[in-house]
Amino acid sequence: MELAQPLSQSQKKPPSLWREVLKARWAYIFISPFFILFAIFGLYPLLLSVYLSFADWKGLGPIELVGLANFQRLLSDRVFWQSMLNGVILFLMYVPVMLFMALVLAVILNSGRIRGFRFFRTLIFVPFITNMVAAGFAFRILFTQNNGLINILLEAVGLPAVPWLESVWGARVSLSILIIWAWLGYNMVLMLAGLQTIPKDLNEAAMVDGASSVRSFFAITVPLMRPVILFCAVTSTIGSFGLFAEVMALTGGGPANATLTPLLRIYNVAFANLRFGYASALAYVFFAFIFAATLVQFRAFGRET
């Protein structure tokens, strides 16, 4: 009588999935709160917004499916497209200036020639952690046409008062100044972190070869900082179209919708007009535009990153 041969490792029946889950049940129990909360506050609202983009709903009552009517209405929504244009204008007005200033300040602080490096770094970064609503109201006081500090200083040197918040371009300039003041420190810290990864030997070798500091900056520092600059540009692009607190506190979107941003337009449609379906459609068109703009930036400037 032959003895049964023991099964090899490959011949053994693999354990069932349920048995593996039971074996690691405590691990799944401990990580389950994250997935439960994500499903309730992340996944469910996302799926609901997709559904609402093809429906008409005022927040109460039944949800009425309307197909592509919300997207058709969007094509003739002049206010929404004006807000998209405002995002482009604001991007061109403040992002290049802010990123250049952030890079220059980071280079100056990274040079080692500035005493009190930590003090100046903190001083420039402080506006980023300031309450933006309070900052917006403070800037409104500064830029008020009558008795505003800026116009008082202009009149003191013999210049006429400027309607900063009452004119289209004045409001855009005022908003751009507020954004640069608030976000310059954040971008400068990112630039500074990137500069500290660049070996100083490269710039020193360029200086030995006869390159000036300006030449070394544009030929060595800027190309090596390309990934950081790209990241700052992408986040600033998203921020230009997603401005909310700064606009609400300073201009409210006016005058004549000159500073109205897409995010503020979506907010007004959803919570002021109670058109949640149409607001969902606007949000997904806004997302598609931001995704396309980000992709273009990566294709154009991120080839060597």
C-alpha positions in Angstrom: 0.0 0.0 0.0 1.5 3.3 -1.1 1.5 6.3 1.2 -0.1 9.5 0.0 2.4 12.0 -1.0 2.1 15.4 0.7 0.9 18.2 -1.6 3.5 20.7 -2.8 3.2 24.4 -2.2 1.9 25.0 -5.7 -0.8 22.2 -5.4 -2.3 23.6 -2.2 -5.6 25.3 -2.5 -5.1 29.1 -2.3 -6.9 30.7 0.6 -10.2 32.4 -0.2 -10.4 36.2 -0.3 -12.9 36.2 2.6 -10.5 34.1 4.7 -7.7 36.6 4.0 -10.0 39.5 5.0 -11.0 37.8 8.2 -7.3 37.2 8.9 -6.5 40.9 8.6 -9.8 42.1 10.0 -8.3 44.3 12.7 -6.2 46.2 10.2 -9.3 46.8 8.0 -11.3 47.9 11.1 -8.6 50.5 12.1 -8.4 52.0 8.6 -12.2 51.8 7.9 -13.0 55.3 9.4 -11.0 57.0 6.6 -12.9 55.1 3.8 -16.3 55.6 5.5 -15.7 59.4 5.9 -14.3 59.6 2.3 -17.4 57.8 0.9 -19.8 60.1 2.8 -18.1 63.4 2.3 -16.0 62.8 -0.8 -17.3 60.1 -3.1 -21.1 60.6 -2.6 -21.0 64.4 -3.2 -18.9 63.8 -6.3 -21.3 61.2 -7.8 -24.3 63.4 -6.8 -22.8 66.4 -8.5 -22.3 64.3 -11.7 -26.0 63.3 -11.5 -27.2 66.8 -10.8 -25.3 68.3 -13.8 -28.0 66.5 -15.9 -30.9 67.5 -13.7 -32.8 70.5 -12.2 -32.9 70.7 -8.5 -33.5 73.6 -6.0 -32.3 71.7 -2.9 -35.8 70.5 -1.9 -38.3 68.4 -3.7 -37.8 65.9 -6.4 -34.8 65.9 -8.8 -35.9 66.4 -12.4 -33.7 65.1 -15.1 -33.2 67.6 -18.0 -30.4 65.8 -20.0 -28.0 68.3 -21.6 -30.1 71.4 -21.0 -27.8 72.7 -18.3 -24.8 72.5 -20.7 -26.8 74.1 -23.5 -27.8 77.0 -21.2 -24.1 77.4 -20.2 -23.2 78.2 -23.8 -25.2 81.4 -23.6 -24.3 82.3 -20.1 -22.5 85.6 -20.6 -21.8 86.1 -16.9 -20.0 82.7 -16.6 -17.8 83.4 -19.7 -17.1 86.9 -18.4 -15.9 85.2 -15.2 -13.6 82.9 -17.2 -12.2 85.9 -19.0 -11.6 87.7 -15.7 -9.6 84.6 -14.6 -7.4 85.0 -17.7 -7.0 88.7 -17.1 -6.1 88.3 -13.5 -3.6 85.5 -14.3 -1.8 87.8 -16.8 -1.9 90.7 -14.4 -0.4 89.2 -11.3 1.0 85.7 -11.8 4.2 86.6 -13.9 4.9 89.6 -11.5 4.4 87.5 -8.4 6.5 84.5 -9.5 9.3 86.7 -10.7 9.3 88.7 -7.4 9.2 85.4 -5.4 12.2 84.0 -7.4 14.2 87.2 -7.0 13.5 87.4 -3.2 14.4 83.7 -2.8 17.7 84.2 -4.6 18.5 87.2 -2.4 17.7 85.4 0.8 19.6 82.3 -0.4 22.7 84.3 -1.2 23.9 84.3 2.4 24.6 88.1 2.2 21.4 89.0 4.1 21.6 89.2 7.9 18.5 88.1 9.7 17.6 85.5 7.1 14.9 83.9 9.2 13.4 87.2 10.2 12.9 88.4 6.6 11.7 85.0 5.5 9.1 85.0 8.2 8.1 88.7 7.5 7.4 88.0 3.8 5.6 84.7 4.6 3.3 86.2 7.3 0.7 87.6 4.9 0.0 84.0 3.7 -1.3 83.0 7.1 -3.3 86.2 7.6 -7.0 85.9 7.6 -7.9 86.8 4.0 -11.3 88.3 4.9 -9.7 90.7 7.4 -7.0 91.5 4.8 -9.6 92.2 2.1 -11.4 94.6 4.4 -8.2 96.3 5.3 -7.3 96.7 1.6 -10.8 98.1 1.0 -10.1 100.8 3.5 -6.8 101.5 1.8 -8.2 101.8 -1.7 -11.5 103.6 -0.9 -11.8 106.5 -3.3 -12.9 109.0 -0.7 -10.6 109.2 2.3 -8.6 106.1 1.4 -5.0 106.1 2.5 -3.7 105.5 -1.1 -5.6 108.4 -2.5 -4.6 110.6 0.4 -1.0 110.0 -0.4 -1.6 110.6 -4.1 -3.3 113.9 -3.4 -0.4 114.8 -1.0 2.0 114.7 -4.0 -0.4 116.6 -6.3 -1.9 113.6 -8.1 -5.6 113.1 -8.6 -7.6 110.5 -6.6 -8.1 107.2 -8.4 -11.4 105.2 -8.3 -9.6 102.0 -7.3 -12.7 99.9 -6.4 -15.2 101.9 -8.5 -13.6 101.3 -11.9 -13.1 98.1 -13.9 -9.4 98.2 -14.2 -8.9 99.9 -10.9 -10.7 97.0 -9.1 -8.6 94.5 -11.0 -5.4 96.2 -10.1 -6.4 96.5 -6.5 -7.3 92.8 -6.4 -4.0 91.9 -8.0 -2.1 93.8 -5.4 -3.9 92.0 -2.6 -3.2 88.6 -4.1 0.5 89.4 -4.7 0.7 90.6 -1.1 -1.0 87.5 0.2 0.7 84.8 -1.9 4.2 86.2 -2.5 5.6 84.6 0.7 4.1 81.2 -0.1 5.7 81.1 -3.5 9.0 82.5 -2.2 9.3 79.7 0.4 8.8 77.1 -2.4 11.4 78.9 -4.5 13.8 79.1 -1.6 13.4 75.4 -0.9 14.2 74.7 -4.6 17.2 76.9 -4.6 18.7 75.2 -1.6 18.8 71.9 -3.6 21.0 73.6 -6.3 24.8 73.0 -5.7 26.5 76.3 -5.2 29.5 75.0 -7.1 27.7 75.5 -10.4 27.2 79.2 -9.9 30.7 79.6 -8.5 32.2 77.8 -11.6 30.2 80.1 -13.9 31.5 83.1 -12.0 35.1 81.8 -12.4 34.5 81.4 -16.1 33.6 85.1 -16.3 29.8 84.9 -16.2 28.1 87.8 -14.4 25.6 87.2 -11.6 22.7 88.1 -13.9 24.0 85.7 -16.6 24.5 83.0 -14.0 20.9 83.6 -12.8 19.3 83.1 -16.2 21.6 80.4 -17.5 21.9 78.2 -14.4 19.4 79.1 -11.7 16.3 79.5 -13.7 16.7 76.2 -15.8 17.4 74.2 -12.6 14.4 75.8 -10.9 12.1 74.8 -13.8 10.1 72.1 -11.8 9.5 74.5 -8.9 8.5 77.4 -11.2 6.2 75.0 -13.1 4.5 73.9 -9.8 4.0 77.5 -8.7 2.7 78.5 -12.1 0.1 75.6 -12.1 -1.1 76.3 -8.6 -1.3 80.1 -9.4 -3.3 79.3 -12.5 -5.8 77.3 -10.5 -5.8 80.0 -7.9 -6.5 82.8 -10.5 -9.8 81.1 -11.6 -10.7 79.9 -8.1 -10.4 83.2 -6.1 -13.2 83.5 -3.6 -12.4 85.0 -0.2 -10.2 87.8 -1.7 -12.9 88.8 -4.1 -15.8 88.6 -1.7 -13.9 90.8 0.9 -12.5 93.4 -1.5 -14.8 93.9 -4.5 -17.7 91.4 -4.2 -17.1 90.6 -7.9 -17.8 94.2 -9.1 -17.9 96.6 -10.6 -19.9 95.3 -13.5 -18.6 91.8 -12.9 -15.1 92.9 -13.6 -13.6 90.8 -10.8 -16.2 88.0 -10.8 -14.3 84.6 -10.8 -15.7 81.3 -12.0 -15.8 79.9 -8.5 -17.8 82.9 -7.2 -20.2 82.6 -10.2 -20.8 78.9 -9.3 -21.3 79.8 -5.7 -23.9 82.5 -6.6 -25.8 80.1 -8.9 -25.9 77.3 -6.4 -26.5 79.2 -3.1 -28.0 82.5 -4.2 -30.2 81.2 -7.0 -30.7 77.7 -5.7 -29.9 76.1 -9.1 -27.8 73.2 -8.0 -28.0 71.3 -11.2 -26.9 74.2 -13.3 -24.1 75.0 -10.8 -22.9 71.4 -11.1 -22.7 71.7 -14.9 -20.7 75.0 -14.5 -18.4 73.3 -12.0 -17.5 70.4 -14.4 -16.9 72.8 -17.3 -14.7 74.8 -15.0 -12.8 71.7 -14.0 -12.3 70.7 -17.6 -10.9 74.1 -18.4 -8.5 74.0 -15.5 -7.4 70.5 -16.4 -6.7 71.5 -20.0 -4.8 74.6 -18.9 -2.7 72.6 -16.5 -2.0 70.0 -19.2 -0.9 72.8 -21.6 1.5 74.2 -19.0 3.0 70.8 -18.4 3.4 70.2 -22.1 4.9 73.6 -22.8 7.1 74.1 -19.7 7.6 70.7 -18.2 9.4 68.8 -21.0 12.7 68.9 -19.3 11.4 68.4 -15.7 
